[in-house]
């Protein structure tokens, strides 16, 4: 039987109306100015409302949110995001990882990530909390979440995977592979070396990419660049598709892609795994999400994948 899940990214759902000056006496000031000048017109709540009307969580085993729920990581934004997550679905159905905007500056955990704890938690009791890598098993799929969001200097949108995550990731990939599971690794920044601009890159992408090539996975999903992108890595196990999504709330006013999210259908076959990708595209004319492109990817063990546009 096929299994289904979905991914959205970079919703930037919060509003900064009413922010006080003393909250902006750091790197957040630049982010606030960007929101005032551009981002509040590009990232719209009505687009996310349309997404919720289109998304049916009853038809998916898991919804993945790959970071940047906020603009500048204020506690009030974390509260707004928590309320939106509750409207989106139960924490058992929704899993998220942070982005660089969520980690704009160092902030008390109790006022920020603790509010999203249930949505970042793993299945196993000893993994509960906000510790990464996270792991959730749904049927034949292992969802492995990595956090790349951490405070960086002004004008930098880079991310870094912490040393403890680098240490734990190989064991998780090997253990889930031994169980014959389809391994979905999801994170905010691209783990592919050279895929992002220098100031937006994952600083230790080389190490992450090496782990993926050595230990294998079946699918990598990320956001951050606000553009749709498909690439592949060659691993010891076979080909590894890497898929990037644009912002789920974007009108596409400034050259970025218009909002979309992806639905995935996974099923095993004689060659490995068949992955059907259904792109759900936002239309400004109808203020609704509808059918976009379709792609079928064969994840083969030890050979290159063949991507067939729908």
Secondary structure, DSSP 8 states (H G I E B T S, - for coil): --EEEEEE--------TT--GGGGSSTHHHHHHHIIIIIHHHB-HHHHHHHHHH--GGG-SEEEEES--SSS--HHHHHHHHHHHHHH--TTTEEEE--TTTTSS---GGGTGGGGHHHH--SSGGG-SS-SSEEEEETTEEEEE--------TT---B---HHHHHHHHHHHHHHHHTT-EEEEE-SS--STTSS-GGGSBTTHHHHHHHHHHH--SEEEE-SSSS-EEEEEE-SSSEEEEEE---TTB--TTSS---EEEEEEEEEETTEEEEEEEEEEEETTTTEEEEEEEEEEEEESSS---EEE-
